[in-house]
Amino acid sequence: MSGCPLRVQVAHFPPYVIFQKDNNSFEDVSPSIGLDIDMIRTIAEVLNMSLELVPLYDTYPWGKMINGTWFGLRGGLMYGRADIALDAWSINLEDYLQFQGTERYFTDHVTWYVPGAKPKARWMSVGRVFARDTWFMCFFSIFVSATVFWSLAATHSKFEASHKYRNIFNCFSDSWAVVLGVSVPEIPHNASLRLFFISWVIYSLSVSNIFQTFFISYLIDPGLEHGINNIDELVDSELDIILSVFLSPFFDENLLKNPNRRRIVDTPYECLQNVANKSNVATMLSRVYFMSAGNEFHDPDKQLNLSPFNEDVFSDHIFMLLKRGNCLLDRINEVIFRLVEAGLPDKFLNSILDTKGQCSVSRTMEDLNEGYVSMTVSHLQSAFVLLCLGNILSVIAFIMEILHKKWDERREHSAHIKKRTATEESK
C-alpha cells in the first residue's frame, strides 16, 4: 500500500484498547497498548500502511443514533472520519445491517459476577473435620469399647482382671484417654484385655492422625459458605442486578418478582463501579474485561471479592468494524486468518495482562493461601472455643459436686437427727 494512511478510531475498553490515564483522566491521552491495538498495528505493518489512531473520549463510545445522526465510533465510520473502528466489537444485527465486519480474531466469554461467598467461622473448623455421621460413629465407638473392656473384665476372676476394669465408668475414662493420646492409670493384666487394648490404641491412633491433619488445614483455611453459582439462585436471591446496555437483552426481567432489582447502565465500567462499591450487587461481564479493568478497583489491602459463575452466558466473538464496501476488507481478513492461525491474539492478550499484573484480581481465596502461613490467635479460634467450653462444663460439674456433697451432708444430718429422736422417744 506504499505507506497509505489507515485511519482507525478507538476508545478506551481494556484490555482491547487501553488509554494510559493522565491525572486520573483519559482526556488528551493517546492509546498505547491493547489487544486490538496490537492486532491493527500488525495488520498495518503487513499491508505496508501508515497507522493513524484516532482516539475517542466518550462515555458511550460505541455510538448511538440520535435524531437520525450517528455518534461515537459508528458515527466516525458512517461520516468518513475513520476507516476502521476498534473497541471489542461483537456481532449484532444492528452492525450487520449498517456496517461490515472482519473475520473474528478472538473469542471472549461473558458470565455473571456475584459477591463472593463469605468465609466460614474459624471456631467451627473442628466440626468440619468429619461428617456428622462420622462424628457419631467415633463417639459411639468409645461407648462400645468401654462396654467391651467391662465385659472382658467381668468374664475373668478378680485375680486375673484388675478391679479398675470392673467399673464401667473407669472403662469409659480409659477409652477416652486412649483416643486423646494420653496414658491410662493401669494397664490390663490378662491376654484378652491386652489384645483388645492394643487394637483400640491402633484405631485411635489412626483416627487421631486423620483428625490432626485435616484440623490444621481447616484452621488455616476455614473454607467458604455456599455462594450463588447459577441463575436460579441469583433470581431467588435479594441481589440487585446491574447490566450494561449491550448485555441487558441477555437477561429477562420477567424472571424477577421485583423488577426494581434490575437496572441498566451505559457501560461495563459503570457495572464494575457498582459491584466494587456495593456488596449486594450482581452484574454480567466479560471474563477478559473483568481481569483487566477490575484491577482499577483492586485495593491491595482488600480483595475485590467477586465470584464468577462456572458456566458462561454466551461466547462473544470479537471483530473489527468497517463501513460497507471498504476495499480493504479482503486484505485485512487474509492477515487476520494468518494471525489467528499463529496464535498471536492470545499471545498479545497474555502479554498485556502479565505486564500489567492484572490477572491477580481474578485469583480466588484458595490461590492466595499458597505456601506457608504463620499461625495466629485468630487461626486458633476453635481451640479456644473448646477450651472455654471445657472450662465452663468443668465449673458446672464442680458446682454440682459441691451442691451434691452439701445435699448428702444435709440428708445424713437429717437422718441422724431422726434416729436420735426415735431413740430418745423409745426410752
Secondary structure as the mmCIF struct_conf table of DSSP 4:
data_model
#
loop_
_struct_conf.conf_type_id
_struct_conf.id
_struct_conf.beg_label_comp_id
_struct_conf.beg_label_asym_id
_struct_conf.beg_label_seq_id
_struct_conf.end_label_comp_id
_struct_conf.end_label_asym_id
_struct_conf.end_label_seq_id
TURN_TY1_P TURN_TY1_P1 SER A 2 GLY A 3
STRN STRN1 PRO A 5 ALA A 11
STRN STRN2 PHE A 13 PHE A 13
TURN_TY1_P TURN_TY1_P2 PRO A 14 TYR A 16
STRN STRN3 VAL A 17 VAL A 17
STRN STRN4 ILE A 18 PHE A 19
HELX_LH_PP_P HELX_LH_PP_P1 GLN A 20 LYS A 21
BEND BEND1 ASP A 22 ASN A 24
TURN_TY1_P TURN_TY1_P3 GLU A 27 ASP A 28
STRN STRN5 PRO A 31 ILE A 33
HELX_RH_AL_P HELX_RH_AL_P1 LEU A 35 VAL A 46
TURN_TY1_P TURN_TY1_P4 LEU A 47 ASN A 48
STRN STRN6 SER A 50 LEU A 56
BEND BEND2 THR A 59 TYR A 60
TURN_TY1_P TURN_TY1_P5 PRO A 61 TRP A 62
STRN STRN7 MET A 65 ILE A 66
TURN_TY1_P TURN_TY1_P6 ASN A 67 GLY A 68
STRN STRN8 THR A 69 TRP A 70
HELX_RH_AL_P HELX_RH_AL_P2 GLY A 72 MET A 78
TURN_TY1_P TURN_TY1_P7 TYR A 79 GLY A 80
BEND BEND3 ARG A 81 ARG A 81
BEND BEND4 ASP A 83 ASP A 83
STRN STRN9 ILE A 84 SER A 90
HELX_RH_AL_P HELX_RH_AL_P3 LEU A 93 GLN A 98
STRN STRN10 PHE A 99 GLY A 101
STRN STRN11 PHE A 106 PRO A 115
HELX_LH_PP_P HELX_LH_PP_P2 GLY A 116 LYS A 118
STRN STRN12 PRO A 119 PRO A 119
HELX_LH_PP_P HELX_LH_PP_P3 LYS A 120 ALA A 121
HELX_RH_3T_P HELX_RH_3T_P1 ARG A 122 MET A 124
TURN_TY1_P TURN_TY1_P8 SER A 125 ARG A 128
BEND BEND5 VAL A 129 PHE A 130
HELX_RH_AL_P HELX_RH_AL_P4 ARG A 132 ALA A 154
TURN_TY1_P TURN_TY1_P9 THR A 155 THR A 155
BEND BEND6 HIS A 156 HIS A 156
TURN_TY1_P TURN_TY1_P10 LYS A 158 GLU A 160
BEND BEND7 ALA A 161 ALA A 161
BEND BEND8 HIS A 163 HIS A 163
HELX_RH_3T_P HELX_RH_3T_P2 LYS A 164 ARG A 166
BEND BEND9 ASN A 167 ASN A 167
HELX_RH_AL_P HELX_RH_AL_P5 ILE A 168 LEU A 180
TURN_TY1_P TURN_TY1_P11 GLY A 181 GLY A 181
BEND BEND10 PRO A 185 GLU A 186
BEND BEND11 ASN A 190 ASN A 190
HELX_RH_AL_P HELX_RH_AL_P6 ALA A 191 ILE A 220
STRN STRN13 LEU A 224 LEU A 224
BEND BEND12 ASN A 230 ASN A 230
HELX_RH_AL_P HELX_RH_AL_P7 ILE A 231 ASP A 236
BEND BEND13 SER A 237 SER A 237
STRN STRN14 ASP A 240 SER A 244
TURN_TY1_P TURN_TY1_P12 VAL A 245 LEU A 247
HELX_RH_3T_P HELX_RH_3T_P3 SER A 248 PHE A 250
BEND BEND14 PHE A 251 PHE A 251
HELX_RH_3T_P HELX_RH_3T_P4 GLU A 253 LEU A 255
BEND BEND15 LYS A 257 ASN A 258
HELX_RH_3T_P HELX_RH_3T_P5 PRO A 259 ARG A 261
STRN STRN15 ARG A 262 VAL A 265
BEND BEND16 ASP A 266 THR A 267
HELX_RH_AL_P HELX_RH_AL_P8 PRO A 268 ASN A 277
BEND BEND17 SER A 279 ASN A 280
STRN STRN16 VAL A 281 SER A 286
HELX_RH_AL_P HELX_RH_AL_P9 ARG A 287 ALA A 293
HELX_RH_3T_P HELX_RH_3T_P6 GLY A 294 PHE A 297
STRN STRN17 ASP A 299 ASP A 299
TURN_TY1_P TURN_TY1_P13 PRO A 300 ASP A 301
STRN STRN18 LYS A 302 LYS A 302
STRN STRN19 LEU A 306 PRO A 308
BEND BEND18 ASN A 310 GLU A 311
BEND BEND19 VAL A 313 VAL A 313
STRN STRN20 PHE A 314 LYS A 323
TURN_TY1_P TURN_TY1_P14 ARG A 324 GLY A 325
TURN_TY1_P TURN_TY1_P15 CYS A 327 LEU A 328
HELX_RH_AL_P HELX_RH_AL_P10 LEU A 329 GLU A 341
TURN_TY1_P TURN_TY1_P16 ALA A 342 GLY A 343
HELX_RH_AL_P HELX_RH_AL_P11 LEU A 344 LYS A 356
TURN_TY1_P TURN_TY1_P17 GLY A 357 GLY A 357
HELX_RH_3T_P HELX_RH_3T_P7 GLN A 358 SER A 362
HELX_RH_AL_P HELX_RH_AL_P12 MET A 365 LEU A 368
TURN_TY1_P TURN_TY1_P18 ASN A 369 ASN A 369
BEND BEND20 GLY A 371 GLY A 371
HELX_RH_3T_P HELX_RH_3T_P8 VAL A 377 LEU A 380
HELX_RH_AL_P HELX_RH_AL_P13 GLN A 381 SER A 426
#
